Amino acid sequence: MVTDPKGKIVSNSTFQKTYFSTVTPNSTGRYDISVFNMDQNNKASVYLFFGNLPFLKDNGEIDLSSFGGLVLGVILFIAGLVSFVIGIILYLKDRNKEKYHGFIPR
């Protein structure tokens, strides 16, 4: 349960196992979160992240248009690194050809 600075409940959800949710604050101030474990036999772990995630919509779904650009950027970065490493390997391999130009050592 999440309450706003006025004490009004902003979000109230019951969940099992993994749960993901977003809350859009309407005003600045102190928001309180309360987590209750209804199953006394099992331990509960809570991991919270507070902040602005630009690739999430208000309902918690992933916005593929902005998230796709991030994935494409990571793929291009990795492809650039691989190309750079291959270029260095080819340069190191071909630099010995200049030393023996026209001469085949036996």
N, C-alpha and C positions, 0 to 999 in steps of 0.2 A: 504494500500500500504506500503510495506517495501522496503527501499532503503539501499544499502550497503555504505561503506565509500567513494566509488568513485562516488556515485550518481546514480548508476545503479539500476533499479527496480528489486528486487529479488522475490517479491511476490505481486500480484495484484488480489484481489478477491472481488466479490460482493456477499453479503450473506444476508439472512433474518433470524430472530430469532436467534437460537443458532448456532454458527459456531466454528469449531475446525480446526486448521491448524498447520503445522510445517514448519519451515524455517531452512534450513541447510546453515550456513554461510560458505563461501569459504575463507574468510580472517578475520584477527582480525581487530577490529576497532569499530567505532561508527555506529550502525544501527539505522535508524529512522523509526518509524511507524506512519502512518497517518490514522485516521479513520474519515470518513465523513458520516453524517446522511442525506440521501437523502429525507427522509420523515420528513418534518418540524413539523408535528402534533404530533409525538410521541417522547418521550425521549429515548435516547440510553444509555445503560450501557456497559462499557468495563471492563472485568476482564482479566488481562494478567498474564501469568506464563512464566518466562524465566528460562531455565535450561535444563539439560540433563535428559530425561526420557528414561531409558534403555528399557522399554517395548513397545516403539513406533517405528514403521518403518519410513523410510524417507517420505513416502506418508501420514503419519498420522494415519495409521491403527494400531490396537493393535497386537503386536506379542504374540500370545497365548502361545508359548513355554516358554518364560521367565515369562509372567504374570501368567501362570498356576502354576508355582512353588511358586509364592508369595501367591496365593489363597490357595494352599495346605498347606503352612506353617502356615497361619492364622487359617485354619480349625484344624490342628494338635495342635496348641497352645490352642485353645478354648477347644478341647477335653481333653487335659492335665489338664487344669484348672477345668473342670467339674469332671474329675476323682479324682483330688486332694480334691475337696470339698466333694465328695461322700465318699472318704476314711476317711476324718476327721469326718463326720457324723457317719459312721459305727464304728469308734474307740470310739467316745464318747458314743454311744449307747451300745457297748459291754463292756465297762470298769466296769459297775456295776455288771456284771455276775461274775467277780472275787471275789467280796466282799461277795456274797451269794452263793458260790460254794457248792453244795450239800444241801442247805437249802432253802426252799421255804417259804418266809415270808407270814403271814396271817393277 
